[in-house]
Amino acid sequence: MIKLAAKAGQAIRAFLAEKGVQRPVVRIHLQSRGCCDSSLGLIVDDIHESDLLQEIDGLTFVISPAIHQLVGEVTISYTDEIGREGFVLTSEKPVSEWDGFSVSTIRRLESNSTENDY
Amino acid sequence: MDKYKLFIDGEFVDARDGRTFVSIDPGNELPIATVAQAGKVDAEAAIQAARRAFEKGDWSGLSPAGRAEKIYNFADEIIKRGLRLALTECMDAGQIIDFCKTTPGLQAAQMRNLAYFAADKFPWQEEIPVSGNPFCPGRDYLRREPIGVCVGIIPWNFPMVMAFWKITQAIIMGNTVVLKPASATPLSALIIAEAAKAAGIPKGVINVIPGPGGELGKVLCTHPDVDKISFTGSTEVGREIMKMASDTVKKVTLELGGKSANIILDDADMNLAVEGSVLGTFFHQGQICESGTRILVQSKIYDEFISKFKKRTEALRVGYQLLTSSHIGPLVSAAQLATVDQYVKIGKKEGAEILTGGKRVEVEGIKGGFYYAPTVFVNVNNKMRIAQEEIFGPVVCVIKFDSDEEAVAIANDSIYGLGGSVFSGNNDRAERMARNVRTGTMWINAYHAFGDFCPFGGYKQSGIGKELGQAGLEEYTNTKRVHVAAWADPESNLYMNILSDRNRVDSFQYYIPTKVIAGHGMLASICKEVVDLGCKRAMIMTDPGVVKAGLSKLAQNGLASLYVGVFDQIAQDTDIETVDAAVDLALSLKADCIVSVGGGSVIDTAKAVCVVLKNGGRANDHITGWNRLKEPQTPHIVIPTTSGTGSEVTSAAVIKHKGADRKLFILDPHIMPNVAILDPRFTMTLPPSLTATTAMDAMTHAVEAMCTITPNEISNGMALRAIRLIKENLPLAVADGRNEKARLNLQVAATMAGWAFTIASVGLAHAMAHTIGSQHNVPHGAACGLILPKVMRFNVDTCTDNLVQIAQALGVNIFNMDKRQAALAAADAIEELMKSVGHPMTLREFNIPEESLESLSLHAAGDSCTLFNARQVNDPSEILALYKQIY
């Protein structure tokens, strides 16, 4: 369901530790980042009843069945190229033609507020 | 099923690796065409074709009018393919047919409009009439040139419109283009390419390569042969493109996401507001960057609006896009549908309430398709994700507000700033709000109203740059400034002299337009001069001393019916506040001519007034303006009442500026007065002390004009004659103030000295005099006289020859003196003359505290007159030593 490329798991753990996240549940979700072409992203979230769940290297990943059906297996990579540090998400069935082009961070949301890693 | 190929270098070709993909109809999920899929090799080929075409010049070398002719042919080929384009777009992108049937015709018209504008009105070349650098005279102009190879990357929501925007603007401005349409909607761009080929657009000018952005993006955005990228799409991808383009510093314009606010005020026409909101939100299923996806409704009308908006929304028909009965077609893809549905779930979880919609729709008779019901959320807080993140579907958030200020604050509480609107019955109120919303386009009582000549583009994370209009076309050019030096003599180039040991500038300009009328009773000429200047309403400017002497009245009588008023509150050292006060009076009197009657301060105030009257604003807008005026100023006639300033013929006005703590200048040939009337009656009441100090002002002008880095034969001739006239006539005028001939000769001397320094400048003595004048109110003439001999000795080794001539003009017998001795004797002669006429000889007489000398030196070192002194002045301690000599 979810594959972690080399360095990704370590980067996720480091990011969550830096932000002081106590229960690291990371959701793979569809995000709209302005205009066309939504993309896959990572967000710290709670587990919902209907979620599909996978534990990898001590991290818990969740994804909704609808999104899993849409995109298939998701690969999470991490890049630390200068000027392009962050997570790259690609999927078996790409969400859009820009799959894998952009990098993103892991978002954290306060309730009823915009997240601070937008 | 139709097959489409890549369009590279004027030919339709398969992808190099043979790959293809299928384009589907989002209304029924059925395939409608196979399309060649470009890979990196094809992108490289397209870029090279575009580069070759640009360099070859068949297109970029055409004149804008030549390109326009070909674009008109291109537009005609588009019209011929209009129906095919409309139907293809409808099926490929899911646009309702009622809209896309209009697109080919409108876009063909846009091509013609912009091509004609580029040929007829666009400022390809612009003269810069005033460069703002007085030290580098010459002709300056701007050229706007094509950039080169432009990459256009477009989204799937308006593929045909976006293809036209990117292709047309790029090639109209002489560029070549590589267009990457969205993989979901590639077909209309390839039909446009057919039209371009049929129209005879040269090979390589337009290239179209559909293919995955993730694969092609890096090639297109980093290739060294690409000069500009124009991207419309998501902020996330736009960010990456900007980063990639930065490595080779490409020009980038981005049109990205939005979360625009549609503000409904309590005085809006309700029906208009409801219809406008429906259009603003749900047109093209909300898949538009500038959609009004937050509707802000004023609390007073909230309930009524919600009720009507719900009813109107529910009347929208969701259906297959080719049916003319459909208002809302499908979303473009399954992924987009899933995204919209996810955000609706998020909205519910955040506590917003669904007023209507919020679910997928099955369209009768259609199997499949990506249809979603128009959805309205109410009870939305602007901090919710559904209010902050662009959903890009038929989903709107309605937010209640109380005051206009609150609406603006909510509208601006977004990382985006692309569009927006205000619905109100009061245009003034609406425009005030529009000004305060930080966004690139604001519509009032409308939405989605575009225009070919109206630039479009966002603020903040909605993008950079503009499309359409002159601003959009300028994005497709580079701007070059060309400077053609007016002076060809390297030894006269002040900048080149910095890197040499030269201390002279031999080339010069001689421009003295002031008409001088001199002689007994010449005031009589003033009426004729006013009328010849085309004026009828002359305001006198003067000072209280001149009024008291009866001279203002004399001038007023001379003007007769042409006189309209007098400003007589000019102090010894004028300042910008005085200029503004005089301007206000002149405006109230509707004066069209200024007559200054007085000394340097009055004349300089009048010059500044003429500038402000002509150009508007306040004095502070124009102070330190060097050679930036482009035309004659308000007419100015001068009647000097002193024989010192020379300001009646000079291009400088010296004004005290409290903020800068020194005197500043307006320096411009356009402020030279039109006429100077030297009537000796106006100087006869000058007391002996003022006669002496003002004459020393003139003497300093003449001497310094010969001791700068820019003396020349014309200025030297005038200066030497002025020095002799002052030497011979000053003692006579001091002894007998009624000696009219002596008075006239001193006036003429002052004018000639003014001419001399206008051509050749002044130096250190003036820098030091300006400083003690502005800091301690020492009269300018007295200050000049005190300092002049010391500065002459300071300069003795750098302008020896000219000082020798000055000594001779002063009547010094230089027989048996070597040059240096003779030069020093000139300074001695000045001091003797000063003593003989009772001129002050020390600074102490003006109650200047000794401890202030050091700070005076620092200020004087910063006066621009020091730049022209024959001997370089770099060290304030040298100036301090001179001040101490006269203390």
Chai-1 contact restraints between the chains, C-beta under 6 A:
chainA,res_idxA,chainB,res_idxB,connection_type,confidence,min_distance_angstrom,max_distance_angstrom,comment,restraint_id
A,L30,B,A338,contact,1.0,0.0,6.0,A-B,restraint_1
A,L30,B,T339,contact,1.0,0.0,6.0,A-B,restraint_2
A,L30,B,Q342,contact,1.0,0.0,6.0,A-B,restraint_3
A,S32,B,T339,contact,1.0,0.0,6.0,A-B,restraint_4
A,S32,B,E389,contact,1.0,0.0,6.0,A-B,restraint_5
A,S32,B,E390,contact,1.0,0.0,6.0,A-B,restraint_6
A,S32,B,I391,contact,1.0,0.0,6.0,A-B,restraint_7
A,S32,B,F392,contact,1.0,0.0,6.0,A-B,restraint_8
A,R33,B,S234,contact,1.0,0.0,6.0,A-B,restraint_9
A,R33,B,T235,contact,1.0,0.0,6.0,A-B,restraint_10
A,R33,B,E236,contact,1.0,0.0,6.0,A-B,restraint_11
A,G34,B,S234,contact,1.0,0.0,6.0,A-B,restraint_12
A,G34,B,T235,contact,1.0,0.0,6.0,A-B,restraint_13
A,G34,B,L256,contact,1.0,0.0,6.0,A-B,restraint_14
A,G34,B,G257,contact,1.0,0.0,6.0,A-B,restraint_15
A,G34,B,E390,contact,1.0,0.0,6.0,A-B,restraint_16
A,C35,B,G233,contact,1.0,0.0,6.0,A-B,restraint_17
A,C35,B,S234,contact,1.0,0.0,6.0,A-B,restraint_18
A,C35,B,L256,contact,1.0,0.0,6.0,A-B,restraint_19
A,C35,B,G257,contact,1.0,0.0,6.0,A-B,restraint_20
A,C35,B,C289,contact,1.0,0.0,6.0,A-B,restraint_21
A,C36,B,P155,contact,1.0,0.0,6.0,A-B,restraint_22
A,C36,B,W156,contact,1.0,0.0,6.0,A-B,restraint_23
A,C36,B,N157,contact,1.0,0.0,6.0,A-B,restraint_24
A,C36,B,G233,contact,1.0,0.0,6.0,A-B,restraint_25
A,C36,B,S234,contact,1.0,0.0,6.0,A-B,restraint_26
A,D37,B,S234,contact,1.0,0.0,6.0,A-B,restraint_27
A,S38,B,T339,contact,1.0,0.0,6.0,A-B,restraint_28
A,L70,B,A338,contact,1.0,0.0,6.0,A-B,restraint_29
A,G83,B,K243,contact,1.0,0.0,6.0,A-B,restraint_30
A,V95,B,A335,contact,1.0,0.0,6.0,A-B,restraint_31
A,E97,B,S183,contact,1.0,0.0,6.0,A-B,restraint_32
A,E97,B,P212,contact,1.0,0.0,6.0,A-B,restraint_33
A,E97,B,G213,contact,1.0,0.0,6.0,A-B,restraint_34
A,W98,B,G213,contact,1.0,0.0,6.0,A-B,restraint_35
A,W98,B,G214,contact,1.0,0.0,6.0,A-B,restraint_36
A,W98,B,V237,contact,1.0,0.0,6.0,A-B,restraint_37
A,D99,B,G214,contact,1.0,0.0,6.0,A-B,restraint_38
A,G100,B,G214,contact,1.0,0.0,6.0,A-B,restraint_39
A,F101,B,G214,contact,1.0,0.0,6.0,A-B,restraint_40
A,F101,B,G217,contact,1.0,0.0,6.0,A-B,restraint_41
A,F101,B,E240,contact,1.0,0.0,6.0,A-B,restraint_42
A,S102,B,E236,contact,1.0,0.0,6.0,A-B,restraint_43
A,S102,B,V237,contact,1.0,0.0,6.0,A-B,restraint_44
A,S102,B,E240,contact,1.0,0.0,6.0,A-B,restraint_45
A,N112,B,E350,contact,1.0,0.0,6.0,A-B,restraint_46
A,N112,B,N381,contact,1.0,0.0,6.0,A-B,restraint_47
A,N112,B,K383,contact,1.0,0.0,6.0,A-B,restraint_48
A,N112,B,M384,contact,1.0,0.0,6.0,A-B,restraint_49
A,S113,B,K383,contact,1.0,0.0,6.0,A-B,restraint_50
A,T114,B,Q388,contact,1.0,0.0,6.0,A-B,restraint_51
